[in-house]
Amino acid sequence: MEIKKDMTIGELLEKAPEKAEILLNAGMHCLGCPASQAETIEEACEVHGLDADEIIKELNK
């Protein structure tokens, strides 16, 4: 599965729950928040001041 910036956090965690650790380590500690489930990875990165391209690269390793 290729992870893309327009994938929602909820979709990512449903399909690849093991990737949560990467997001947590990057500073996204609100993964269980209902609002975050509908946010795209790109939107979440913007909110947290993270480079979405770097996060996507890490998630796809």
PDB file of N, CA, C, O and CB in Angstrom:
ATOM      1  N   MET A   1       0.844  -1.176   0.000  1.00  0.00           N
ATOM      2  CA  MET A   1       0.000   0.000   0.000  1.00  0.00           C
ATOM      3  C   MET A   1       0.888   1.238   0.000  1.00  0.00           C
ATOM      4  O   MET A   1       1.801   1.363   0.817  1.00  0.00           O
ATOM      5  CB  MET A   1      -0.960  -0.001   1.218  1.00  0.00           C
ATOM      6  N   GLU A   2       0.610   2.143  -0.921  1.00  0.00           N
ATOM      7  CA  GLU A   2       1.336   3.417  -0.937  1.00  0.00           C
ATOM      8  C   GLU A   2       0.545   4.438  -0.134  1.00  0.00           C
ATOM      9  O   GLU A   2      -0.653   4.623  -0.348  1.00  0.00           O
ATOM     10  CB  GLU A   2       1.572   3.920  -2.399  1.00  0.00           C
ATOM     11  N   ILE A   3       1.223   5.090   0.780  1.00  0.00           N
ATOM     12  CA  ILE A   3       0.591   6.110   1.612  1.00  0.00           C
ATOM     13  C   ILE A   3       0.803   7.458   0.940  1.00  0.00           C
ATOM     14  O   ILE A   3       1.917   7.804   0.545  1.00  0.00           O
ATOM     15  CB  ILE A   3       1.169   6.104   3.071  1.00  0.00           C
ATOM     16  N   LYS A   4      -0.289   8.214   0.816  1.00  0.00           N
ATOM     17  CA  LYS A   4      -0.235   9.521   0.163  1.00  0.00           C
ATOM     18  C   LYS A   4      -0.738  10.603   1.106  1.00  0.00           C
ATOM     19  O   LYS A   4      -1.410  10.317   2.097  1.00  0.00           O
ATOM     20  CB  LYS A   4      -1.063   9.516  -1.134  1.00  0.00           C
ATOM     21  N   LYS A   5      -0.402  11.855   0.784  1.00  0.00           N
ATOM     22  CA  LYS A   5      -0.749  12.986   1.648  1.00  0.00           C
ATOM     23  C   LYS A   5      -2.250  13.187   1.803  1.00  0.00           C
ATOM     24  O   LYS A   5      -2.702  13.725   2.813  1.00  0.00           O
ATOM     25  CB  LYS A   5      -0.135  14.245   1.105  1.00  0.00           C
ATOM     26  N   ASP A   6      -3.033  12.757   0.804  1.00  0.00           N
ATOM     27  CA  ASP A   6      -4.477  12.981   0.880  1.00  0.00           C
ATOM     28  C   ASP A   6      -5.226  11.861   1.609  1.00  0.00           C
ATOM     29  O   ASP A   6      -6.453  11.893   1.703  1.00  0.00           O
ATOM     30  CB  ASP A   6      -5.038  13.132  -0.513  1.00  0.00           C
ATOM     31  N   MET A   7      -4.497  10.885   2.118  1.00  0.00           N
ATOM     32  CA  MET A   7      -5.099   9.815   2.915  1.00  0.00           C
ATOM     33  C   MET A   7      -5.439  10.387   4.291  1.00  0.00           C
ATOM     34  O   MET A   7      -4.670  11.170   4.849  1.00  0.00           O
ATOM     35  CB  MET A   7      -4.133   8.572   3.036  1.00  0.00           C
ATOM     36  N   THR A   8      -6.573  10.001   4.828  1.00  0.00           N
ATOM     37  CA  THR A   8      -6.928  10.498   6.160  1.00  0.00           C
ATOM     38  C   THR A   8      -6.169   9.717   7.229  1.00  0.00           C
ATOM     39  O   THR A   8      -5.717   8.593   7.006  1.00  0.00           O
ATOM     40  CB  THR A   8      -8.455  10.392   6.396  1.00  0.00           C
ATOM     41  N   ILE A   9      -6.046  10.338   8.381  1.00  0.00           N
ATOM     42  CA  ILE A   9      -5.408   9.670   9.516  1.00  0.00           C
ATOM     43  C   ILE A   9      -6.187   8.408   9.865  1.00  0.00           C
ATOM     44  O   ILE A   9      -5.595   7.365  10.145  1.00  0.00           O
ATOM     45  CB  ILE A   9      -5.325  10.619  10.745  1.00  0.00           C
ATOM     46  N   GLY A  10      -7.510   8.501   9.849  1.00  0.00           N
ATOM     47  CA  GLY A  10      -8.352   7.342  10.147  1.00  0.00           C
ATOM     48  C   GLY A  10      -8.113   6.193   9.195  1.00  0.00           C
ATOM     49  O   GLY A  10      -8.010   5.041   9.616  1.00  0.00           O
ATOM     50  N   GLU A  11      -8.024   6.501   7.906  1.00  0.00           N
ATOM     51  CA  GLU A  11      -7.782   5.481   6.884  1.00  0.00           C
ATOM     52  C   GLU A  11      -6.408   4.836   7.091  1.00  0.00           C
ATOM     53  O   GLU A  11      -6.267   3.617   7.006  1.00  0.00           O
ATOM     54  CB  GLU A  11      -7.881   6.097   5.466  1.00  0.00           C
ATOM     55  N   LEU A  12      -5.411   5.661   7.361  1.00  0.00           N
ATOM     56  CA  LEU A  12      -4.071   5.141   7.586  1.00  0.00           C
ATOM     57  C   LEU A  12      -4.050   4.194   8.781  1.00  0.00           C
ATOM     58  O   LEU A  12      -3.500   3.095   8.703  1.00  0.00           O
ATOM     59  CB  LEU A  12      -3.082   6.288   7.801  1.00  0.00           C
ATOM     60  N   LEU A  13      -4.653   4.626   9.887  1.00  0.00           N
ATOM     61  CA  LEU A  13      -4.628   3.803  11.098  1.00  0.00           C
ATOM     62  C   LEU A  13      -5.454   2.530  10.942  1.00  0.00           C
ATOM     63  O   LEU A  13      -5.152   1.515  11.570  1.00  0.00           O
ATOM     64  CB  LEU A  13      -5.140   4.603  12.285  1.00  0.00           C
ATOM     65  N   GLU A  14      -6.484   2.576  10.116  1.00  0.00           N
ATOM     66  CA  GLU A  14      -7.291   1.382   9.863  1.00  0.00           C
ATOM     67  C   GLU A  14      -6.514   0.369   9.032  1.00  0.00           C
ATOM     68  O   GLU A  14      -6.551  -0.829   9.311  1.00  0.00           O
ATOM     69  CB  GLU A  14      -8.598   1.758   9.151  1.00  0.00           C
ATOM     70  N   LYS A  15      -5.809   0.853   8.008  1.00  0.00           N
ATOM     71  CA  LYS A  15      -5.100  -0.044   7.084  1.00  0.00           C
ATOM     72  C   LYS A  15      -3.704  -0.432   7.563  1.00  0.00           C
ATOM     73  O   LYS A  15      -3.211  -1.514   7.246  1.00  0.00           O
ATOM     74  CB  LYS A  15      -4.994   0.604   5.731  1.00  0.00           C
ATOM     75  N   ALA A  16      -3.069   0.460   8.330  1.00  0.00           N
ATOM     76  CA  ALA A  16      -1.699   0.192   8.775  1.00  0.00           C
ATOM     77  C   ALA A  16      -1.489   0.742  10.183  1.00  0.00           C
ATOM     78  O   ALA A  16      -0.751   1.711  10.364  1.00  0.00           O
ATOM     79  CB  ALA A  16      -0.672   0.812   7.794  1.00  0.00           C
ATOM     80  N   PRO A  17      -2.134   0.130  11.186  1.00  0.00           N
ATOM     81  CA  PRO A  17      -2.047   0.648  12.557  1.00  0.00           C
ATOM     82  C   PRO A  17      -0.621   0.734  13.096  1.00  0.00           C
ATOM     83  O   PRO A  17      -0.343   1.526  13.996  1.00  0.00           O
ATOM     84  CB  PRO A  17      -2.864  -0.218  13.471  1.00  0.00           C
ATOM     85  N   GLU A  18       0.277  -0.075  12.552  1.00  0.00           N
ATOM     86  CA  GLU A  18       1.672  -0.041  13.008  1.00  0.00           C
ATOM     87  C   GLU A  18       2.366   1.279  12.667  1.00  0.00           C
ATOM     88  O   GLU A  18       3.423   1.581  13.223  1.00  0.00           O
ATOM     89  CB  GLU A  18       2.446  -1.196  12.393  1.00  0.00           C
ATOM     90  N   LYS A  19       1.788   2.061  11.768  1.00  0.00           N
ATOM     91  CA  LYS A  19       2.373   3.351  11.375  1.00  0.00           C
ATOM     92  C   LYS A  19       2.090   4.448  12.405  1.00  0.00           C
ATOM     93  O   LYS A  19       2.672   5.529  12.323  1.00  0.00           O
ATOM     94  CB  LYS A  19       1.833   3.776  10.008  1.00  0.00           C
ATOM     95  N   ALA A  20       1.218   4.190  13.356  1.00  0.00           N
ATOM     96  CA  ALA A  20       0.885   5.186  14.381  1.00  0.00           C
ATOM     97  C   ALA A  20       2.133   5.634  15.130  1.00  0.00           C
ATOM     98  O   ALA A  20       2.253   6.805  15.488  1.00  0.00           O
ATOM     99  CB  ALA A  20      -0.147   4.618  15.370  1.00  0.00           C
ATOM    100  N   GLU A  21       3.056   4.720  15.370  1.00  0.00           N
ATOM    101  CA  GLU A  21       4.272   5.052  16.102  1.00  0.00           C
ATOM    102  C   GLU A  21       5.068   6.156  15.403  1.00  0.00           C
ATOM    103  O   GLU A  21       5.643   7.019  16.065  1.00  0.00           O
ATOM    104  CB  GLU A  21       5.139   3.808  16.269  1.00  0.00           C
ATOM    105  N   ILE A  22       5.102   6.132  14.084  1.00  0.00           N
ATOM    106  CA  ILE A  22       5.822   7.155  13.323  1.00  0.00           C
ATOM    107  C   ILE A  22       5.178   8.520  13.546  1.00  0.00           C
ATOM    108  O   ILE A  22       5.870   9.516  13.755  1.00  0.00           O
ATOM    109  CB  ILE A  22       5.841   6.806  11.812  1.00  0.00           C
ATOM    110  N   LEU A  23       3.850   8.557  13.501  1.00  0.00           N
ATOM    111  CA  LEU A  23       3.147   9.822  13.705  1.00  0.00           C
ATOM    112  C   LEU A  23       3.320  10.313  15.143  1.00  0.00           C
ATOM    113  O   LEU A  23       3.526  11.505  15.369  1.00  0.00           O
ATOM    114  CB  LEU A  23       1.654   9.667  13.372  1.00  0.00           C
ATOM    115  N   LEU A  24       3.238   9.419  16.094  1.00  0.00           N
ATOM    116  CA  LEU A  24       3.428   9.791  17.499  1.00  0.00           C
ATOM    117  C   LEU A  24       4.832  10.341  17.733  1.00  0.00           C
ATOM    118  O   LEU A  24       5.005  11.346  18.423  1.00  0.00           O
ATOM    119  CB  LEU A  24       3.177   8.581  18.413  1.00  0.00           C
ATOM    120  N   ASN A  25       5.827   9.680  17.158  1.00  0.00           N
ATOM    121  CA  ASN A  25       7.209  10.133  17.317  1.00  0.00           C
ATOM    122  C   ASN A  25       7.447  11.491  16.663  1.00  0.00           C
ATOM    123  O   ASN A  25       8.347  12.228  17.066  1.00  0.00           O
ATOM    124  CB  ASN A  25       8.165   9.106  16.730  1.00  0.00           C
ATOM    125  N   ALA A  26       6.637  11.824  15.651  1.00  0.00           N
ATOM    126  CA  ALA A  26       6.761  13.111  14.971  1.00  0.00           C
ATOM    127  C   ALA A  26       6.063  14.227  15.743  1.00  0.00           C
ATOM    128  O   ALA A  26       6.222  15.402  15.414  1.00  0.00           O
ATOM    129  CB  ALA A  26       6.188  13.018  13.564  1.00  0.00           C
ATOM    130  N   GLY A  27       5.285  13.863  16.775  1.00  0.00           N
ATOM    131  CA  GLY A  27       4.614  14.870  17.596  1.00  0.00           C
ATOM    132  C   GLY A  27       3.112  14.935  17.427  1.00  0.00           C
ATOM    133  O   GLY A  27       2.466  15.824  17.981  1.00  0.00           O
ATOM    134  N   MET A  28       2.545  14.010  16.673  1.00  0.00           N
ATOM    135  CA  MET A  28       1.091  13.957  16.504  1.00  0.00           C
ATOM    136  C   MET A  28       0.511  13.069  17.599  1.00  0.00           C
ATOM    137  O   MET A  28       0.331  11.867  17.406  1.00  0.00           O
ATOM    138  CB  MET A  28       0.700  13.422  15.083  1.00  0.00           C
ATOM    139  N   HIS A  29       0.221  13.671  18.746  1.00  0.00           N
ATOM    140  CA  HIS A  29      -0.230  12.897  19.905  1.00  0.00           C
ATOM    141  C   HIS A  29      -1.749  12.820  20.016  1.00  0.00           C
ATOM    142  O   HIS A  29      -2.270  12.295  21.001  1.00  0.00           O
ATOM    143  CB  HIS A  29       0.334  13.496  21.170  1.00  0.00           C
ATOM    144  N   CYS A  30      -2.458  13.331  19.031  1.00  0.00           N
ATOM    145  CA  CYS A  30      -3.925  13.349  19.112  1.00  0.00           C
ATOM    146  C   CYS A  30      -4.547  12.378  18.120  1.00  0.00           C
ATOM    147  O   CYS A  30      -5.608  12.665  17.564  1.00  0.00           O
ATOM    148  CB  CYS A  30      -4.458  14.760  18.858  1.00  0.00           C
ATOM    149  N   LEU A  31      -3.915  11.246  17.889  1.00  0.00           N
ATOM    150  CA  LEU A  31      -4.409  10.291  16.905  1.00  0.00           C
ATOM    151  C   LEU A  31      -5.770   9.709  17.261  1.00  0.00           C
ATOM    152  O   LEU A  31      -6.511   9.286  16.374  1.00  0.00           O
ATOM    153  CB  LEU A  31      -3.422   9.181  16.745  1.00  0.00           C
ATOM    154  N   GLY A  32      -6.101   9.683  18.523  1.00  0.00           N
ATOM    155  CA  GLY A  32      -7.384   9.141  18.952  1.00  0.00           C
ATOM    156  C   GLY A  32      -8.502  10.161  18.922  1.00  0.00           C
ATOM    157  O   GLY A  32      -9.665   9.809  19.115  1.00  0.00           O
ATOM    158  N   CYS A  33      -8.172  11.411  18.684  1.00  0.00           N
ATOM    159  CA  CYS A  33      -9.167  12.483  18.644  1.00  0.00           C
ATOM    160  C   CYS A  33     -10.106  12.266  17.455  1.00  0.00           C
ATOM    161  O   CYS A  33      -9.639  12.022  16.342  1.00  0.00           O
ATOM    162  CB  CYS A  33      -8.476  13.877  18.552  1.00  0.00           C
ATOM    163  N   PRO A  34     -11.413  12.349  17.672  1.00  0.00           N
ATOM    164  CA  PRO A  34     -12.357  12.138  16.553  1.00  0.00           C
ATOM    165  C   PRO A  34     -12.095  13.055  15.367  1.00  0.00           C
ATOM    166  O   PRO A  34     -12.250  12.627  14.224  1.00  0.00           O
ATOM    167  CB  PRO A  34     -13.778  12.345  17.030  1.00  0.00           C
ATOM    168  N   ALA A  35     -11.708  14.290  15.602  1.00  0.00           N
ATOM    169  CA  ALA A  35     -11.463  15.220  14.496  1.00  0.00           C
ATOM    170  C   ALA A  35     -10.270  14.783  13.650  1.00  0.00           C
ATOM    171  O   ALA A  35     -10.271  14.959  12.432  1.00  0.00           O
ATOM    172  CB  ALA A  35     -11.229  16.633  15.033  1.00  0.00           C
ATOM    173  N   SER A  36      -9.267  14.221  14.287  1.00  0.00           N
ATOM    174  CA  SER A  36      -8.070  13.828  13.539  1.00  0.00           C
ATOM    175  C   SER A  36      -8.356  12.678  12.576  1.00  0.00           C
ATOM    176  O   SER A  36      -7.653  12.519  11.578  1.00  0.00           O
ATOM    177  CB  SER A  36      -6.953  13.431  14.502  1.00  0.00           C
ATOM    178  N   GLN A  37      -9.358  11.894  12.859  1.00  0.00           N
ATOM    179  CA  GLN A  37      -9.666  10.746  12.011  1.00  0.00           C
ATOM    180  C   GLN A  37     -10.077  11.164  10.595  1.00  0.00           C
ATOM    181  O   GLN A  37      -9.869  10.414   9.641  1.00  0.00           O
ATOM    182  CB  GLN A  37     -10.773   9.919  12.645  1.00  0.00           C
ATOM    183  N   ALA A  38     -10.658  12.359  10.460  1.00  0.00           N
ATOM    184  CA  ALA A  38     -11.112  12.842   9.156  1.00  0.00           C
ATOM    185  C   ALA A  38     -10.101  13.770   8.494  1.00  0.00           C
ATOM    186  O   ALA A  38     -10.281  14.161   7.340  1.00  0.00           O
ATOM    187  CB  ALA A  38     -12.435  13.558   9.304  1.00  0.00           C
ATOM    188  N   GLU A  39      -9.031  14.128   9.219  1.00  0.00           N
ATOM    189  CA  GLU A  39      -7.984  14.986   8.667  1.00  0.00           C
ATOM    190  C   GLU A  39      -7.086  14.192   7.742  1.00  0.00           C
ATOM    191  O   GLU A  39      -6.810  13.018   7.991  1.00  0.00           O
ATOM    192  CB  GLU A  39      -7.156  15.628   9.788  1.00  0.00           C
ATOM    193  N   THR A  40      -6.627  14.831   6.671  1.00  0.00           N
ATOM    194  CA  THR A  40      -5.644  14.163   5.830  1.00  0.00           C
ATOM    195  C   THR A  40      -4.285  14.237   6.521  1.00  0.00           C
ATOM    196  O   THR A  40      -4.081  15.041   7.432  1.00  0.00           O
ATOM    197  CB  THR A  40      -5.587  14.806   4.407  1.00  0.00           C
ATOM    198  N   ILE A  41      -3.383  13.407   6.085  1.00  0.00           N
ATOM    199  CA  ILE A  41      -2.026  13.439   6.640  1.00  0.00           C
ATOM    200  C   ILE A  41      -1.419  14.810   6.387  1.00  0.00           C
ATOM    201  O   ILE A  41      -0.736  15.360   7.251  1.00  0.00           O
ATOM    202  CB  ILE A  41      -1.135  12.320   6.020  1.00  0.00           C
ATOM    203  N   GLU A  42      -1.665  15.359   5.214  1.00  0.00           N
ATOM    204  CA  GLU A  42      -1.128  16.681   4.883  1.00  0.00           C
ATOM    205  C   GLU A  42      -1.685  17.761   5.816  1.00  0.00           C
ATOM    206  O   GLU A  42      -0.937  18.616   6.291  1.00  0.00           O
ATOM    207  CB  GLU A  42      -1.450  17.032   3.424  1.00  0.00           C
ATOM    208  N   GLU A  43      -2.984  17.723   6.076  1.00  0.00           N
ATOM    209  CA  GLU A  43      -3.596  18.699   6.987  1.00  0.00           C
ATOM    210  C   GLU A  43      -3.026  18.566   8.394  1.00  0.00           C
ATOM    211  O   GLU A  43      -2.737  19.568   9.047  1.00  0.00           O
ATOM    212  CB  GLU A  43      -5.123  18.522   7.021  1.00  0.00           C
ATOM    213  N   ALA A  44      -2.865  17.347   8.854  1.00  0.00           N
ATOM    214  CA  ALA A  44      -2.322  17.112  10.196  1.00  0.00           C
ATOM    215  C   ALA A  44      -0.887  17.619  10.287  1.00  0.00           C
ATOM    216  O   ALA A  44      -0.491  18.179  11.309  1.00  0.00           O
ATOM    217  CB  ALA A  44      -2.380  15.611  10.551  1.00  0.00           C
ATOM    218  N   CYS A  45      -0.119  17.429   9.238  1.00  0.00           N
ATOM    219  CA  CYS A  45       1.257  17.924   9.228  1.00  0.00           C
ATOM    220  C   CYS A  45       1.281  19.449   9.298  1.00  0.00           C
ATOM    221  O   CYS A  45       2.098  20.028  10.013  1.00  0.00           O
ATOM    222  CB  CYS A  45       1.997  17.437   7.970  1.00  0.00           C
ATOM    223  N   GLU A  46       0.389  20.093   8.561  1.00  0.00           N
ATOM    224  CA  GLU A  46       0.311  21.551   8.594  1.00  0.00           C
ATOM    225  C   GLU A  46       0.003  22.046  10.006  1.00  0.00           C
ATOM    226  O   GLU A  46       0.645  22.977  10.492  1.00  0.00           O
ATOM    227  CB  GLU A  46      -0.757  22.053   7.610  1.00  0.00           C
ATOM    228  N   VAL A  47      -0.961  21.435  10.656  1.00  0.00           N
ATOM    229  CA  VAL A  47      -1.361  21.826  12.007  1.00  0.00           C
ATOM    230  C   VAL A  47      -0.199  21.671  12.991  1.00  0.00           C
ATOM    231  O   VAL A  47      -0.039  22.475  13.909  1.00  0.00           O
ATOM    232  CB  VAL A  47      -2.563  20.989  12.471  1.00  0.00           C
ATOM    233  N   HIS A  48       0.601  20.637  12.790  1.00  0.00           N
ATOM    234  CA  HIS A  48       1.697  20.350  13.716  1.00  0.00           C
ATOM    235  C   HIS A  48       3.038  20.938  13.266  1.00  0.00           C
ATOM    236  O   HIS A  48       4.063  20.717  13.911  1.00  0.00           O
ATOM    237  CB  HIS A  48       1.838  18.858  13.886  1.00  0.00           C
ATOM    238  N   GLY A  49       3.027  21.684  12.165  1.00  0.00           N
ATOM    239  CA  GLY A  49       4.261  22.312  11.686  1.00  0.00           C
ATOM    240  C   GLY A  49       5.293  21.331  11.172  1.00  0.00           C
ATOM    241  O   GLY A  49       6.496  21.554  11.306  1.00  0.00           O
ATOM    242  N   LEU A  50       4.817  20.237  10.579  1.00  0.00           N
ATOM    243  CA  LEU A  50       5.707  19.197  10.074  1.00  0.00           C
ATOM    244  C   LEU A  50       5.732  19.211   8.551  1.00  0.00           C
ATOM    245  O   LEU A  50       4.776  19.651   7.911  1.00  0.00           O
ATOM    246  CB  LEU A  50       5.270  17.816  10.587  1.00  0.00           C
ATOM    247  N   ASP A  51       6.816  18.735   7.982  1.00  0.00           N
ATOM    248  CA  ASP A  51       6.960  18.619   6.532  1.00  0.00           C
ATOM    249  C   ASP A  51       6.228  17.349   6.082  1.00  0.00           C
ATOM    250  O   ASP A  51       6.661  16.236   6.384  1.00  0.00           O
ATOM    251  CB  ASP A  51       8.479  18.586   6.108  1.00  0.00           C
ATOM    252  N   ALA A  52       5.134  17.523   5.370  1.00  0.00           N
ATOM    253  CA  ALA A  52       4.314  16.385   4.943  1.00  0.00           C
ATOM    254  C   ALA A  52       5.092  15.423   4.056  1.00  0.00           C
ATOM    255  O   ALA A  52       4.911  14.209   4.154  1.00  0.00           O
ATOM    256  CB  ALA A  52       3.080  16.876   4.205  1.00  0.00           C
ATOM    257  N   ASP A  53       5.954  15.947   3.194  1.00  0.00           N
ATOM    258  CA  ASP A  53       6.726  15.083   2.315  1.00  0.00           C
ATOM    259  C   ASP A  53       7.665  14.179   3.104  1.00  0.00           C
ATOM    260  O   ASP A  53       7.838  13.009   2.762  1.00  0.00           O
ATOM    261  CB  ASP A  53       7.517  15.916   1.322  1.00  0.00           C
ATOM    262  N   GLU A  54       8.269  14.715   4.152  1.00  0.00           N
ATOM    263  CA  GLU A  54       9.169  13.907   4.989  1.00  0.00           C
ATOM    264  C   GLU A  54       8.384  12.834   5.752  1.00  0.00           C
ATOM    265  O   GLU A  54       8.836  11.695   5.873  1.00  0.00           O
ATOM    266  CB  GLU A  54       9.941  14.812   5.984  1.00  0.00           C
ATOM    267  N   ILE A  55       7.225  13.200   6.255  1.00  0.00           N
ATOM    268  CA  ILE A  55       6.393  12.220   6.977  1.00  0.00           C
ATOM    269  C   ILE A  55       5.937  11.116   6.038  1.00  0.00           C
ATOM    270  O   ILE A  55       5.969   9.941   6.402  1.00  0.00           O
ATOM    271  CB  ILE A  55       5.166  12.908   7.620  1.00  0.00           C
ATOM    272  N   ILE A  56       5.515  11.479   4.841  1.00  0.00           N
ATOM    273  CA  ILE A  56       5.072  10.481   3.862  1.00  0.00           C
ATOM    274  C   ILE A  56       6.228   9.550   3.507  1.00  0.00           C
ATOM    275  O   ILE A  56       6.045   8.337   3.402  1.00  0.00           O
ATOM    276  CB  ILE A  56       4.520  11.169   2.584  1.00  0.00           C
ATOM    277  N   LYS A  57       7.404  10.114   3.326  1.00  0.00           N
ATOM    278  CA  LYS A  57       8.581   9.288   3.007  1.00  0.00           C
ATOM    279  C   LYS A  57       8.827   8.278   4.132  1.00  0.00           C
ATOM    280  O   LYS A  57       9.094   7.105   3.873  1.00  0.00           O
ATOM    281  CB  LYS A  57       9.845  10.183   2.791  1.00  0.00           C
ATOM    282  N   GLU A  58       8.737   8.737   5.368  1.00  0.00           N
ATOM    283  CA  GLU A  58       8.950   7.851   6.516  1.00  0.00           C
ATOM    284  C   GLU A  58       7.858   6.787   6.605  1.00  0.00           C
ATOM    285  O   GLU A  58       8.145   5.625   6.894  1.00  0.00           O
ATOM    286  CB  GLU A  58       8.995   8.666   7.818  1.00  0.00           C
ATOM    287  N   LEU A  59       6.614   7.177   6.358  1.00  0.00           N
ATOM    288  CA  LEU A  59       5.494   6.225   6.426  1.00  0.00           C
ATOM    289  C   LEU A  59       5.595   5.152   5.340  1.00  0.00           C
ATOM    290  O   LEU A  59       5.140   4.026   5.537  1.00  0.00           O
ATOM    291  CB  LEU A  59       4.158   6.968   6.296  1.00  0.00           C
ATOM    292  N   ASN A  60       6.184   5.496   4.208  1.00  0.00           N
ATOM    293  CA  ASN A  60       6.282   4.535   3.091  1.00  0.00           C
ATOM    294  C   ASN A  60       7.529   3.670   3.134  1.00  0.00           C
ATOM    295  O   ASN A  60       7.718   2.831   2.253  1.00  0.00           O
ATOM    296  CB  ASN A  60       6.249   5.270   1.786  1.00  0.00           C
ATOM    297  N   LYS A  61       8.384   3.850   4.131  1.00  0.00           N
ATOM    298  CA  LYS A  61       9.582   2.998   4.236  1.00  0.00           C
ATOM    299  C   LYS A  61       9.197   1.572   4.529  1.00  0.00           C
ATOM    300  O   LYS A  61      10.068   0.711   4.652  1.00  0.00           O
ATOM    301  CB  LYS A  61      10.527   3.513   5.323  1.00  0.00           C
TER     302      LYS A  61
END
